[in-house]
Amino acid sequence: MGRRVQPEIRTGILDACTDLALRDGLPDRLEPFAEAAGVSTRMLLYHFGSRDELLRAVLHRARARQLALFTDLLRLQPERPYPEVLEHAWLAMRGPDGEPYLRVFGRLRQDAEQRLWPGFARLATTDWLGPLEEGLATLGRPELATLALAVIRGLLMDLEATGDVDRVDLAFRELLDAVAPTVRRDGA
């Protein structure tokens, strides 16, 4: 009689592998995952079946963490004007809190076949529309959610490609001025 998979062990392994991927990027081999989780590569395969299944599980866990963080950053905060919320969210997304997610999911976006996560590009494009629409509705501009999302995603890709923080931040401030030109912000 074989051993039964113990969900708590699988969860601990998955969390350790996700931490590694967010810290260092997705490894090309199983050994870094095994070392991070303190298990053998055989144990990884026992719990996840294959390297690709482990990568999928890691990506889904990382995405759940990113969704929680970014959705919280973009959500409407009644005590703050929404342009301030957007500015704070931008600084977090492009800063140390958001950078691990951009690194991991940037690689996934570059996978033209999207074999690890079919439909990821579409999902990643629409995830943030709800919080943006709700926040921009406080300015009477919910229809700008798609534009704001496209600018934010494009600027994050630009930043990833060039590292030019000052230029990208300036462009983001232009977005804020277009969305709510009368709101004064720090550094404006």
GROMACS elastic network, one bead per residue, 0.5 to 0.9 nm:
[ bonds ]
;  ai    aj funct       b0    kb
    3     6     6  0.87153   500
    5     8     6  0.89406   500
    5     9     6  0.80544   500
    5    10     6  0.76370   500
    5    46     6  0.81345   500
    5    47     6  0.67115   500
    6     9     6  0.55083   500
    6    10     6  0.64410   500
    6    11     6  0.87874   500
    6    47     6  0.85619   500
    7    11     6  0.60099   500
    7    12     6  0.85829   500
    7    47     6  0.88547   500
    8    11     6  0.50091   500
    8    12     6  0.61915   500
    8    13     6  0.86225   500
    9    12     6  0.51409   500
    9    13     6  0.62080   500
    9    14     6  0.85447   500
    9    47     6  0.86100   500
   10    13     6  0.51216   500
   10    14     6  0.60414   500
   10    15     6  0.85820   500
   10    44     6  0.85724   500
   10    47     6  0.60856   500
   10    48     6  0.81384   500
   11    14     6  0.50156   500
   11    15     6  0.60942   500
   11    16     6  0.86191   500
   12    15     6  0.51591   500
   12    16     6  0.62561   500
   12    17     6  0.86209   500
   12    37     6  0.75989   500
   13    16     6  0.52038   500
   13    17     6  0.61362   500
   13    18     6  0.85321   500
   13    33     6  0.85562   500
   13    34     6  0.83810   500
   13    36     6  0.83813   500
   13    37     6  0.51892   500
   13    38     6  0.81081   500
   13    39     6  0.80353   500
   13    44     6  0.78576   500
   13    47     6  0.87322   500
   14    17     6  0.50841   500
   14    18     6  0.59887   500
   14    19     6  0.84953   500
   14    37     6  0.78897   500
   14    54     6  0.79624   500
   14    57     6  0.72699   500
   14    58     6  0.63935   500
   14    61     6  0.77982   500
   15    18     6  0.50656   500
   15    19     6  0.60943   500
   15    20     6  0.86280   500
   15    37     6  0.82109   500
   15    58     6  0.79194   500
   15    61     6  0.77203   500
   15    62     6  0.89933   500
   16    19     6  0.50845   500
   16    20     6  0.62928   500
   16    21     6  0.87519   500
   16    33     6  0.77178   500
   16    36     6  0.59373   500
   16    37     6  0.51042   500
   16    38     6  0.86670   500
   17    20     6  0.50762   500
   17    21     6  0.62392   500
   17    22     6  0.86807   500
   17    32     6  0.84306   500
   17    33     6  0.52623   500
   17    34     6  0.78282   500
   17    36     6  0.62963   500
   17    37     6  0.62389   500
   17    54     6  0.86723   500
   17    55     6  0.89485   500
   17    58     6  0.65885   500
   18    21     6  0.50462   500
   18    22     6  0.61435   500
   18    23     6  0.84833   500
   18    26     6  0.88461   500
   18    33     6  0.86723   500
   18    57     6  0.85631   500
   18    58     6  0.51048   500
   18    59     6  0.74999   500
   18    61     6  0.67235   500
   18    62     6  0.61205   500
   19    22     6  0.52366   500
   19    23     6  0.60994   500
   19    24     6  0.85393   500
   19    36     6  0.84054   500
   19    58     6  0.88935   500
   19    62     6  0.82758   500
   20    23     6  0.50734   500
   20    24     6  0.58240   500
   20    25     6  0.71110   500
   20    26     6  0.78200   500
   20    27     6  0.87015   500
   20    32     6  0.80478   500
   20    33     6  0.70654   500
   20    36     6  0.65569   500
   20    37     6  0.88697   500
   21    24     6  0.53262   500
   21    27     6  0.71196   500
   21    33     6  0.83503   500
   21    58     6  0.76301   500
   21    59     6  0.85963   500
   21    62     6  0.83195   500
   21   100     6  0.81477   500
   21   104     6  0.69672   500
   22    25     6  0.56307   500
   22    26     6  0.77192   500
   22    62     6  0.73758   500
   22    99     6  0.86463   500
   22   101     6  0.63851   500
   22   103     6  0.76766   500
   22   104     6  0.65051   500
   23   100     6  0.62168   500
   24    27     6  0.77788   500
   24   100     6  0.80283   500
   24   103     6  0.87299   500
   24   104     6  0.87280   500
   25   100     6  0.75913   500
   25   103     6  0.64959   500
   25   104     6  0.55453   500
   25   107     6  0.86971   500
   26    29     6  0.88149   500
   26    55     6  0.78877   500
   26    58     6  0.88976   500
   26   103     6  0.89391   500
   26   104     6  0.65321   500
   26   107     6  0.84522   500
   27    30     6  0.72646   500
   27    31     6  0.85337   500
   27    32     6  0.67192   500
   27    33     6  0.76004   500
   28    31     6  0.89501   500
   28    32     6  0.86991   500
   29    32     6  0.67260   500
   29    33     6  0.78162   500
   29    51     6  0.81511   500
   30    33     6  0.53246   500
   30    34     6  0.61984   500
   30    35     6  0.87179   500
   30    41     6  0.61383   500
   30    44     6  0.79642   500
   30    51     6  0.68524   500
   31    35     6  0.60737   500
   31    36     6  0.85193   500
   31    40     6  0.78730   500
   31    41     6  0.62593   500
   32    35     6  0.50999   500
   32    36     6  0.60858   500
   32    37     6  0.85762   500
   33    36     6  0.51081   500
   33    37     6  0.61440   500
   33    38     6  0.84186   500
   33    39     6  0.84964   500
   33    41     6  0.79288   500
   33    44     6  0.81802   500
   34    37     6  0.51771   500
   34    38     6  0.58474   500
   34    39     6  0.50454   500
   34    40     6  0.53526   500
   34    41     6  0.53940   500
   34    42     6  0.87203   500
   34    43     6  0.80860   500
   34    44     6  0.67616   500
   35    38     6  0.50133   500
   35    39     6  0.64093   500
   35    40     6  0.74776   500
   35    41     6  0.85719   500
   36    39     6  0.79323   500
   37    40     6  0.84967   500
   37    44     6  0.89150   500
   39    42     6  0.81202   500
   39    43     6  0.61740   500
   39    44     6  0.72391   500
   40    43     6  0.51309   500
   40    44     6  0.65874   500
   40    45     6  0.88741   500
   41    45     6  0.63627   500
   41    46     6  0.85901   500
   42    45     6  0.51558   500
   42    46     6  0.61347   500
   42    47     6  0.87678   500
   43    47     6  0.62513   500
   43    48     6  0.84985   500
   44    47     6  0.53180   500
   44    48     6  0.59338   500
   44    49     6  0.75748   500
   44    50     6  0.79999   500
   44    51     6  0.81891   500
   44    54     6  0.76138   500
   45    48     6  0.50952   500
   45    50     6  0.53543   500
   45    51     6  0.70415   500
   45    53     6  0.88677   500
   45    54     6  0.79667   500
   46    49     6  0.56812   500
   46    50     6  0.82642   500
   47    50     6  0.87389   500
   47    54     6  0.84982   500
   48    51     6  0.75288   500
   48    52     6  0.86609   500
   48    53     6  0.57920   500
   48    54     6  0.53624   500
   48    57     6  0.81698   500
   49    52     6  0.84210   500
   49    53     6  0.63917   500
   49    54     6  0.75196   500
   50    53     6  0.51903   500
   50    54     6  0.63375   500
   50    55     6  0.86787   500
   51    54     6  0.51345   500
   51    55     6  0.61837   500
   51    56     6  0.86272   500
   52    56     6  0.60772   500
   52    57     6  0.85438   500
   52   116     6  0.67692   500
   53    56     6  0.50094   500
   53    57     6  0.61316   500
   53    58     6  0.85510   500
   53   116     6  0.81576   500
   54    57     6  0.50643   500
   54    58     6  0.61013   500
   54    59     6  0.85522   500
   55    58     6  0.50294   500
   55    59     6  0.60706   500
   55    60     6  0.85549   500
   55   116     6  0.73054   500
   56    59     6  0.50851   500
   56    60     6  0.61213   500
   56    61     6  0.85603   500
   56   116     6  0.57942   500
   56   117     6  0.67862   500
   57    60     6  0.51364   500
   57    61     6  0.61214   500
   57    62     6  0.85340   500
   58    61     6  0.51271   500
   58    62     6  0.60378   500
   58    63     6  0.84362   500
   59    62     6  0.50642   500
   59    63     6  0.59600   500
   59    64     6  0.85397   500
   59   104     6  0.79815   500
   59   105     6  0.80723   500
   59   108     6  0.88630   500
   59   116     6  0.85546   500
   59   117     6  0.82706   500
   60    64     6  0.61498   500
   60    65     6  0.86890   500
   60   117     6  0.87340   500
   61    64     6  0.51018   500
   61    65     6  0.63975   500
   61    66     6  0.86847   500
   62    65     6  0.51183   500
   62    66     6  0.61537   500
   62    67     6  0.85720   500
   62   101     6  0.72868   500
   62   104     6  0.84187   500
   62   105     6  0.89924   500
   63    67     6  0.59343   500
   63    68     6  0.84834   500
   63   101     6  0.78307   500
   63   105     6  0.84247   500
   64    67     6  0.50888   500
   64    68     6  0.62428   500
   64    69     6  0.86877   500
   65    68     6  0.52070   500
   65    69     6  0.62580   500
   65    70     6  0.86130   500
   65   101     6  0.89089   500
   66    69     6  0.51058   500
   66    70     6  0.58430   500
   66    71     6  0.80184   500
   66    98     6  0.79039   500
   66   101     6  0.66022   500
   67    70     6  0.53646   500
   67    71     6  0.55656   500
   67    72     6  0.80758   500
   67   127     6  0.78733   500
   67   128     6  0.85104   500
   68    71     6  0.54470   500
   68    72     6  0.60617   500
   68    73     6  0.86315   500
   69    72     6  0.52916   500
   69    73     6  0.62703   500
   69    74     6  0.88228   500
   69    97     6  0.87018   500
   69    98     6  0.85117   500
   70    74     6  0.61203   500
   70    75     6  0.84539   500
   70    89     6  0.73445   500
   70    92     6  0.85763   500
   70    93     6  0.72676   500
   70    98     6  0.82089   500
   70   128     6  0.80642   500
   71    74     6  0.51401   500
   71    75     6  0.58584   500
   71   127     6  0.85581   500
   71   128     6  0.68670   500
   71   131     6  0.67251   500
   72    75     6  0.52872   500
   72    76     6  0.85975   500
   72    89     6  0.87711   500
   72   131     6  0.87239   500
   73    76     6  0.85663   500
   73    85     6  0.71606   500
   73    86     6  0.78205   500
   73    88     6  0.74346   500
   73    90     6  0.85793   500
   73    92     6  0.79910   500
   73    93     6  0.86123   500
   74    77     6  0.86616   500
   74    82     6  0.87740   500
   74    85     6  0.66019   500
   74    86     6  0.63982   500
   74    88     6  0.87143   500
   74    89     6  0.60370   500
   74    90     6  0.89260   500
   74   128     6  0.78652   500
   74   131     6  0.57930   500
   74   132     6  0.64689   500
   74   135     6  0.76426   500
   75    82     6  0.88981   500
   75    85     6  0.78967   500
   75   130     6  0.87601   500
   75   131     6  0.50875   500
   75   132     6  0.72781   500
   75   134     6  0.76340   500
   75   135     6  0.66898   500
   76    79     6  0.88975   500
   76    80     6  0.82240   500
   76    81     6  0.86864   500
   76    82     6  0.67634   500
   76    85     6  0.75055   500
   76   131     6  0.69265   500
   76   132     6  0.82101   500
   76   134     6  0.66174   500
   76   136     6  0.87110   500
   76   138     6  0.85689   500
   77    80     6  0.55790   500
   77    81     6  0.75994   500
   77    82     6  0.73041   500
   77    85     6  0.72603   500
   77   135     6  0.81379   500
   78    81     6  0.73008   500
   78    82     6  0.83241   500
   80    83     6  0.83356   500
   80    84     6  0.65630   500
   80    85     6  0.66899   500
   81    84     6  0.55389   500
   81    85     6  0.66396   500
   81    86     6  0.89866   500
   81   135     6  0.88304   500
   81   138     6  0.82789   500
   81   139     6  0.87074   500
   81   183     6  0.83841   500
   82    86     6  0.61312   500
   82    87     6  0.85317   500
   82   135     6  0.57620   500
   82   136     6  0.68538   500
   82   138     6  0.71816   500
   82   139     6  0.75946   500
   82   180     6  0.89687   500
   83    87     6  0.61161   500
   83    88     6  0.85955   500
   83   135     6  0.86088   500
   83   136     6  0.84352   500
   83   139     6  0.88691   500
   83   176     6  0.63047   500
   83   177     6  0.87937   500
   83   179     6  0.78600   500
   83   180     6  0.68844   500
   83   183     6  0.73777   500
   83   185     6  0.81245   500
   84    87     6  0.50171   500
   84    88     6  0.61272   500
   84    89     6  0.84472   500
   84   176     6  0.89752   500
   84   183     6  0.86832   500
   84   185     6  0.69966   500
   84   186     6  0.89274   500
   85    88     6  0.51889   500
   85    89     6  0.60449   500
   85    90     6  0.85444   500
   85   135     6  0.85322   500
   86    90     6  0.60079   500
   86    91     6  0.86238   500
   86   132     6  0.87294   500
   86   135     6  0.87225   500
   86   176     6  0.79250   500
   87    90     6  0.50775   500
   87    91     6  0.63042   500
   87    92     6  0.87080   500
   87   172     6  0.82837   500
   87   173     6  0.80460   500
   87   176     6  0.77824   500
   87   185     6  0.84427   500
   88    91     6  0.52565   500
   88    92     6  0.63271   500
   88    93     6  0.86398   500
   89    92     6  0.51648   500
   89    93     6  0.59892   500
   89    94     6  0.85614   500
   90    93     6  0.50839   500
   90    94     6  0.60753   500
   90    95     6  0.81478   500
   90   152     6  0.78205   500
   90   169     6  0.86795   500
   90   172     6  0.80462   500
   91    94     6  0.54611   500
   91    95     6  0.57160   500
   91    98     6  0.87338   500
   91   169     6  0.86161   500
   92    96     6  0.69749   500
   92    97     6  0.56719   500
   92    98     6  0.59123   500
   92    99     6  0.86320   500
   93    96     6  0.77408   500
   93    97     6  0.63791   500
   93    99     6  0.67760   500
   93   101     6  0.87464   500
   93   102     6  0.83930   500
   93   156     6  0.82862   500
   94    97     6  0.76406   500
   94    98     6  0.56003   500
   94    99     6  0.60039   500
   94   102     6  0.82907   500
   94   156     6  0.67077   500
   94   159     6  0.79637   500
   94   165     6  0.86643   500
   95    98     6  0.56137   500
   95    99     6  0.58369   500
   96    99     6  0.52573   500
   96   100     6  0.73757   500
   97   100     6  0.70733   500
   97   101     6  0.82794   500
   98   101     6  0.55865   500
   98   102     6  0.64375   500
   98   103     6  0.88989   500
   99   102     6  0.50500   500
   99   103     6  0.61770   500
   99   104     6  0.87336   500
   99   160     6  0.89245   500
  100   103     6  0.51884   500
  100   104     6  0.63274   500
  100   105     6  0.85975   500
  101   104     6  0.52143   500
  101   105     6  0.58970   500
  101   106     6  0.79691   500
  102   105     6  0.52902   500
  102   106     6  0.54298   500
  102   107     6  0.84178   500
  102   156     6  0.78418   500
  102   157     6  0.84223   500
  102   160     6  0.77810   500
  103   106     6  0.51948   500
  103   107     6  0.66020   500
  103   108     6  0.89606   500
  103   160     6  0.80032   500
  104   107     6  0.56441   500
  104   108     6  0.67271   500
  105   109     6  0.60694   500
  105   110     6  0.85655   500
  106   109     6  0.50783   500
  106   110     6  0.63807   500
  106   111     6  0.89889   500
  106   157     6  0.78998   500
  106   160     6  0.82728   500
  107   110     6  0.51374   500
  107   111     6  0.66884   500
  108   111     6  0.53089   500
  108   112     6  0.85018   500
  108   114     6  0.70763   500
  108   116     6  0.79534   500
  108   117     6  0.80237   500
  108   120     6  0.80888   500
  108   121     6  0.86377   500
  109   112     6  0.72337   500
  109   114     6  0.76057   500
  109   120     6  0.77103   500
  109   121     6  0.64918   500
  110   113     6  0.88032   500
  110   114     6  0.82813   500
  111   114     6  0.51815   500
  111   115     6  0.75509   500
  111   116     6  0.85552   500
  112   115     6  0.82946   500
  113   116     6  0.84482   500
  113   118     6  0.77974   500
  114   117     6  0.54126   500
  114   118     6  0.50265   500
  114   119     6  0.72054   500
  114   120     6  0.71933   500
  114   121     6  0.83114   500
  115   118     6  0.58360   500
  116   120     6  0.88994   500
  117   120     6  0.55351   500
  117   121     6  0.88225   500
  118   121     6  0.81067   500
  119   122     6  0.55449   500
  119   123     6  0.63258   500
  119   124     6  0.86447   500
  120   123     6  0.50666   500
  120   124     6  0.58637   500
  120   125     6  0.84055   500
  121   124     6  0.51951   500
  121   125     6  0.61918   500
  121   126     6  0.89156   500
  122   125     6  0.51231   500
  122   126     6  0.64784   500
  122   127     6  0.87418   500
  123   126     6  0.53954   500
  123   127     6  0.59957   500
  124   127     6  0.56078   500
  124   128     6  0.79329   500
  125   128     6  0.72825   500
  125   129     6  0.80946   500
  125   149     6  0.78340   500
  125   150     6  0.81729   500
  125   153     6  0.82825   500
  126   129     6  0.55246   500
  126   130     6  0.81679   500
  126   146     6  0.86271   500
  126   149     6  0.86102   500
  127   130     6  0.72412   500
  127   131     6  0.87039   500
  128   131     6  0.58497   500
  128   132     6  0.62987   500
  128   133     6  0.86573   500
  128   145     6  0.86329   500
  128   149     6  0.72451   500
  129   132     6  0.51596   500
  129   133     6  0.59045   500
  129   134     6  0.85167   500
  129   145     6  0.59448   500
  129   146     6  0.66315   500
  129   149     6  0.70557   500
  130   133     6  0.52253   500
  130   134     6  0.62170   500
  130   135     6  0.86496   500
  130   145     6  0.81552   500
  131   134     6  0.51497   500
  131   135     6  0.61373   500
  131   136     6  0.85028   500
  131   145     6  0.86365   500
  132   135     6  0.51469   500
  132   136     6  0.58979   500
  132   137     6  0.83099   500
  132   142     6  0.74827   500
  132   144     6  0.83838   500
  132   145     6  0.52759   500
  132   146     6  0.83039   500
  132   148     6  0.78216   500
  132   149     6  0.77121   500
  133   136     6  0.51662   500
  133   137     6  0.58970   500
  133   138     6  0.88912   500
  133   141     6  0.78851   500
  133   143     6  0.69804   500
  133   144     6  0.74159   500
  133   145     6  0.50876   500
  133   146     6  0.83227   500
  134   137     6  0.51850   500
  134   138     6  0.70589   500
  134   142     6  0.66722   500
  134   145     6  0.86705   500
  135   138     6  0.55972   500
  135   139     6  0.75111   500
  135   141     6  0.87811   500
  135   142     6  0.74604   500
  135   145     6  0.87622   500
  136   139     6  0.52298   500
  136   140     6  0.65072   500
  136   141     6  0.51571   500
  136   143     6  0.79085   500
  136   144     6  0.71126   500
  136   145     6  0.68476   500
  136   179     6  0.81382   500
  137   141     6  0.51405   500
  137   143     6  0.80995   500
  138   141     6  0.73725   500
  138   142     6  0.79369   500
  139   142     6  0.76997   500
  139   179     6  0.80561   500
  139   180     6  0.71931   500
  140   143     6  0.86766   500
  141   144     6  0.57280   500
  141   145     6  0.79406   500
  141   179     6  0.76113   500
  142   145     6  0.57697   500
  142   146     6  0.88597   500
  143   146     6  0.70475   500
  143   147     6  0.81110   500
  144   147     6  0.51606   500
  144   148     6  0.59802   500
  144   149     6  0.84654   500
  144   179     6  0.76805   500
  145   148     6  0.50909   500
  145   149     6  0.59899   500
  145   150     6  0.84794   500
  146   149     6  0.50982   500
  146   150     6  0.60570   500
  146   151     6  0.85750   500
  147   150     6  0.51069   500
  147   151     6  0.61687   500
  147   152     6  0.85869   500
  148   151     6  0.51585   500
  148   152     6  0.60946   500
  148   153     6  0.85593   500
  148   175     6  0.72594   500
  148   176     6  0.88923   500
  148   179     6  0.84229   500
  149   152     6  0.50949   500
  149   153     6  0.60209   500
  149   154     6  0.83522   500
  150   153     6  0.52367   500
  150   154     6  0.59428   500
  150   155     6  0.84357   500
  151   154     6  0.50690   500
  151   155     6  0.59517   500
  151   156     6  0.84819   500
  151   171     6  0.88449   500
  151   172     6  0.77834   500
  151   175     6  0.76219   500
  152   155     6  0.51468   500
  152   156     6  0.61295   500
  152   157     6  0.86313   500
  152   172     6  0.74140   500
  152   175     6  0.88552   500
  153   156     6  0.51317   500
  153   157     6  0.62442   500
  153   158     6  0.85861   500
  154   157     6  0.50956   500
  154   158     6  0.60819   500
  154   159     6  0.85434   500
  155   159     6  0.59921   500
  155   160     6  0.84478   500
  155   168     6  0.60850   500
  155   169     6  0.84521   500
  155   171     6  0.78368   500
  155   172     6  0.75398   500
  156   159     6  0.50208   500
  156   160     6  0.61056   500
  156   161     6  0.86009   500
  156   168     6  0.81305   500
  157   160     6  0.50125   500
  157   161     6  0.61785   500
  157   162     6  0.85865   500
  158   161     6  0.51143   500
  158   162     6  0.59419   500
  158   163     6  0.76012   500
  158   164     6  0.80206   500
  158   168     6  0.73849   500
  159   162     6  0.52307   500
  159   164     6  0.58787   500
  159   165     6  0.64219   500
  159   167     6  0.88740   500
  159   168     6  0.65052   500
  160   163     6  0.58133   500
  160   164     6  0.85985   500
  161   164     6  0.85566   500
  162   165     6  0.83771   500
  163   166     6  0.89354   500
  163   168     6  0.87029   500
  164   167     6  0.57040   500
  164   168     6  0.62694   500
  164   169     6  0.85943   500
  165   168     6  0.51942   500
  165   169     6  0.58561   500
  165   170     6  0.84354   500
  166   169     6  0.51563   500
  166   170     6  0.61259   500
  166   171     6  0.86789   500
  167   170     6  0.51159   500
  167   171     6  0.63238   500
  167   172     6  0.87423   500
  168   171     6  0.50647   500
  168   172     6  0.62597   500
  168   173     6  0.87260   500
  169   173     6  0.62484   500
  169   174     6  0.86877   500
  170   173     6  0.50859   500
  170   174     6  0.64050   500
  170   175     6  0.88710   500
  171   174     6  0.50031   500
  171   175     6  0.65337   500
  171   176     6  0.89162   500
  172   175     6  0.50132   500
  172   176     6  0.64626   500
  172   177     6  0.87295   500
  173   177     6  0.61753   500
  173   178     6  0.85856   500
  173   188     6  0.76331   500
  174   177     6  0.50100   500
  174   178     6  0.61561   500
  174   179     6  0.86142   500
  175   178     6  0.50725   500
  175   179     6  0.61747   500
  175   180     6  0.86049   500
  176   179     6  0.50725   500
  176   180     6  0.59720   500
  176   181     6  0.71442   500
  176   183     6  0.86835   500
  177   180     6  0.52904   500
  177   182     6  0.75690   500
  177   183     6  0.77681   500
  178   181     6  0.56952   500
  180   183     6  0.59087   500
  181   184     6  0.80808   500
  184   188     6  0.68591   500
  185   188     6  0.54531   500
